Structures are given as structure tokens and as C-alpha cells.
């Protein structure tokens, strides 16, 4: 990069200050459009080299076509379902994500939800607050001795397996992209083995068109034993109606969901009372734990995403990341 030459980076969403404070030293001119709408941003992207985004707007083909000088998209987080990856690949636009920034908090949240579910903590808490004192009806199911099946063994799945190490579980993992994903924390298995041997299923696969409703009624019926289920990945990889069917049949003993298929693109809002019957079942059930898509939102992860993306942007510009 020539001395004094700066390339324009538009911030569509607001990151931790570390990112915007560091990029100028790498030769970037930071333009902040945190509250501008899509049309306003579109009028400013023609000469932009980088975009920093969470999930506020869709970066579809028309948007990317308008960004004629675009070199990279820095996604604060993990999911990229709102980005036209095929077209970005054709253009040679690097799509940089930062799962490393939230892997620890997602793992801890997943474990917390599982413990809350198996120990009936949410139900017992509500009962005590309402004047109840039910002990036998809230007996826990212990993790020790159970087989935990992890579906998807990337950053999040691996971090969750690490957290399970001290609980005396057997941990197995299936990842169709990494058949040899086994390590010191989990044994790699095929999908039929995962379904045959798991007592607990934790979902950690990304959303793609191929993964839409990957976990559906038939998928869950294929498990040999009744299971507890946790989803901290994406809502649309799990068919809510199918989940309710197997919960009613006793095939799923309980479900902990941080993500819901009915969320809007930005994940910022949900109108629970307006959602269909399967969601209303989950709300009424005392065998569910529900949180508002916050598994990756610790106080530390915001800075973690920023630091991860600084490293990746620097590596991309230096030619150490090739796309």
C-alpha cells in the first residue's frame, strides 16, 4: 500500500472500538453508517474496499455488484446466511468471520442451558417464586455416565467438548466436513452412531441451504434413546414443528434453545405472542429452556470478535489469507 493511501471501510454495524481504532493504522479510512438504511449505504459503497457487518442488512448480489472495489467483508460473528457467498467467491471477495471471538461464551452458554434443563433449574426457580416447594418432582438427571453427541465439530462444538471434560461424560462428534474430527475431547463417529448412542444432542452446525431443517422429526426419531436436545447454532437448522412432535411422543425429553427459526434476519427482535403453535408449545412446556439468541453475547466476546477480525484483515491484506 502506497504511503498515505487509505482504503475505505464502511462499518454497517458497530463493533468493539478496538476494530475501528486499529484499522486506520493499517491504512484504512473508517466510515461509520451504523444507523443508515440499505439505500443510503448503497450510494456509498462503490469505492469501498471493506465492509464491517453483523447481520443488520442482506449483502445480496445487487448490493455486492454496487460495491465495485470490494475486497473483503468482515462479519462480526459467525453466520453468513445473509451474504451471497457464491457471488462473493466469483468476485474474489474475502468473507472473514470471527467464530474464535465467541467460541468460549457459546460453549459456556450451551453447558449452562444443558445443566439448567437436566436439573430442572428454571422450573424449580419459578415454582419457589410462586410459593411451591416441589423436591421429588424436580429430581435431576446427571451428566456423568451419559453420552453427549455433538453435531458439528468446529469452533463451537470443540469448545463445548472441552467444557464437558470434567463431567464424566462420553463425548462423540459427527461433522460431515471433518470425518476425522476426533481429538482429546471427543471421539469422531458417523451419523448413525451418533443417533444410536447419544443421550444428549448438542447442535453446532451452521445454516446453509443444505442444512435447512437438517434436524427434523425423522432425524430425531432415528435416535435409539430418548434424548435431551440443545441448539445454540441457528434456528433454521431445527424444524420446530418436528421437535414438538417428538417431544410429545417422549423421544425428546427436553429442549434448550437459544435460537428460534422464527427470528428476523438481524436476530434483534421476536414477537413471541404472534408466533405459530409449535413455538407456543415450547413456551408453555416445563421441559424447555429458552434464551434470546445470546449464547455468543458475553461482555468479552464483543472485543474478541474485533481482535479476531483485525488479525484476519491484516493477514488478508498481507496475502497470508488467500480466497
N, C-alpha and C positions, 0 to 999 in steps of 0.2 A: 504494500500500500504506500503510495507516494506521501511524503511528508506534508502534513496539513490537510490531506484529503480525508473527508469524512463521508461514510456511507450512512444513509438514512434508515433508521429502525423505528417503526411505528409500534407503540405499546397500545394494544386494544384493551387489554385488561391490566390492572395494577398489580405488579409483583412486589416482593420484598425490596426495599430500597437498594440492597446490595447489587442487584442486577443493573438498575438504571445508573447507579453511581460508578459502576465498574466499566460499563461498555464505552463511555467516552474515551477512556484511556486506551481502549483497543481500536480507536479510530471510528467510532460511530456517533452519529448525531441522533439523539433520542427525541422522538416526538410523541407526546402523550395525548391519546384520544380515548381515555377511559370511559367517557360518557357520551361519545358521539355515536350516532346511529350508523347503520351499514352504508347508506347512501353517501353520507358525509365522508366516511372513511374511504369509500371507493374513489372519491375525487382526489384523494391524496396519495394513492398507492402506486401510481405509475412509476415513480422514480425510487421507490423504497426497496432496499436490499434485504431488510429483515422485518419480520412480524413477531411480536410477542403477544401470545393469546392464551386464555384459559379455555373457555367454551362459550363465550357470550354470543358470537355470531358464527354462521356457517361459512367456511372457506371453500366454496364450491368452484367449479370450473370458471364461470363468469367472473367471479371475484379474482381468482388467480390469473386469469387472462389479462385483467386490468393492471395487475402488478408485473409489468414487463421486465423489471430489473430484479425481481425477487430471487434471492439466493438461499434464504433459509426461513423456516417457520419454527419459532421456539415455543413449544407447548408447555405451559406451566402445569405439569401433571402428567397424566398417563394416556387417557383415552383420546383417540384421533378419529372417532366416527364422524365428526363434523368437518373433516378435512378431506378433500378429494385426493386421496393418496395416489391413485392411478395417474391423474393428470400431473400432479407434482413430480412423480417419478419421470414422466415423459419430458418434463421441463428441466429435470436435474435439480429441482428444489429440495434441499435437505429439510426433512421434518425431524426436529430434535425434541425428544421428550425427556422427562425427568423423574422416572419411577424411583430412582435412588433417593430422591428427596423425601418420599413419604413411605418407603417400604417399612420402616420401623413402626411408625404410628399405625399403619394398616394392620401389621402383624399383631400389635398390642390390642387394637380395637377388635380384631377377629377373635383373639383369645378371650377378651373381656366379654364379648357377646356370647361366646360359647359357654363360658363359665356361668354367666347370668342365666342362660337358657337351661342348662343341665342342673343348676342348683335352685331353679325357680325363684331367683332373687327379685325380679321385677314383680311377680305375682305376690310373693310374700310381703314385699315392701308395701304394695297397695293395700293388702289385707290389714296389715298392722295399722296403717294410717287411717283405715276405716273402722278400727276398733276390733278387728279379728285377731285371733292368736291360734293359727292352724299349724300344727307341727307335723303330724304324721302325713297330712296331705301335701306337704312340701318337701318330702324326702328327696335328697339329691341323687343323681346318677354320677358316679365317679368317673373321671377321665382315666385313671390308672387301669391298665389292662385292656383298654379299648384300642381299636384300630382306626386311626384317622386317615381318611382318604383325601388327598389334595388334588383337585382338578386344575391343572395349570401350574407349572413349576418355574415361574420366572422370578422376578424380584420379590413380589409379594408372597407367593407360595413358599419360596425358600425361607424368607424371613419368618413366616408363620411356623414352618417346621422347626426352625431354630428355637423358637419360643416354647415349643412342645417338649423339648429335650428333657426337661426336669420333671415331667408329669407322669412318666412311666407308661407312655403310650407306645404302640407300634405305629409308625407313620409311613404311609405309602403314597406315591405320587404318580400321576399319569399326565403326560404332556405330549400331544401328538407331534409337536415340532422337535421335541428332545426325548426320543425313546430311551436314551441312556442318561437320564437326568439324575439318577441316584447319587447320593452323597452321604456324608456322615450323619445327616439329619433325617433322610427319607430314603426308602427303597423304591426304585423305579419299577412300575408294573404296567401291564397293558390294561385297557379299559375293562374287559370282562373280570379281571382280577380285582380291580378297584371296586367294581359293583358287587362282587361276590363276598369280599372280605371286610368291607368298611362298616363301622358302626356310626361314623360321623363323616359327612361330606362337607368340605370347605371349597368354595368356588373361587378360582383366581384366574379365569380366562378373560381375555379382552373381548370387546364387542367387535365382531366383523359380520358381514352378511352371512357367512357360513356358520357363525356361532349364534345367530338369532334363534332363540328358544332351544338352544342346544340341550339344556336341561329341561325336559318336558315330562309329561305324565308317563310316557313309555320308558323314558330314560330312568326315571325314579322307580318305576315298577320292576326294573331289571335288577335292583339291589336285592340281595338274598336275605338281608336282615332289615328290620325297621331301623331307621337312621335319624340322627339329628342333622339338620342342614344349616349352613351359614353361607350367606352371599355378601361379600364386600367388594365384588368386582364391578359388574354392570347389570342394571335391572333387566335389560332386554335379552340377556343370555338365559334367563329363567322365565318360563311360562307360568305366570301367577295362577291362572285357572287350573293348569295341570298340577301345580303344587297343592292347591286346595283340595283337589280330588284325592290325592294320595294321603294328605293329612286326615281327611275324613275317613279314609279306609284304614288308617293306622299304620301306613307304610312309612310315613314321616312322622316321627314322634313330636318334633318341634322344629320351628324355623326361626332363625335370627337373620334379619335382612337390614342392611344399611342402604341398599339401593332398591329402587322400585321401578318396574318397567314403565310406569305412567309419568315419570319425571319429564319435565321440559328439557330441551336441548342444553340449556345453561345449567341445569340441575339446581337452580336457585329457588324454585318455588314448586309447590304442590298444593292442590286443593282437595284434601282428603275426603271431604263430605260429598264431592262431586264424582268420585271415582266409582268404578263398577263393583259388582257384587263380590268378586274374588278378593279385592282389597278390603272390602268391608268385613269379610270373614276374618281376615288377618287381624284387623283392628279389634274385633270382638273376642278373638281367641285368647285364652290364657296360656297358650302354648307357643306364643310368638314373642320375639323381642324386635322392636323396630326403632331405627335411628335415621336421621335425615341426611344421609349421604355425607357423613362427617368422618369416616374411617381415616381418610387421608389428611384431615384438617387439624393437626396438632399445632401448638404455638411454635414448635421447632420446624415443622415441615415447610412452612412458607419460605423461610430462609434457605432451607435445604434445597428446594426447587430452584431458587435463584442461583445458588452456588453451583449446582449441577449444570445449569444451562450456561453459565459463564464459562465453565470448563469446556463444554461441548461446542459452544460458539467459537471459542478461541481455537480449539482443535480443528474445527471445520475450516476456519479462515487460514489456518496454517497448513492445511492439506493433510492433516492427520486423521480426519474423518472423511471417508470417500462415500459418495452416494451415486 
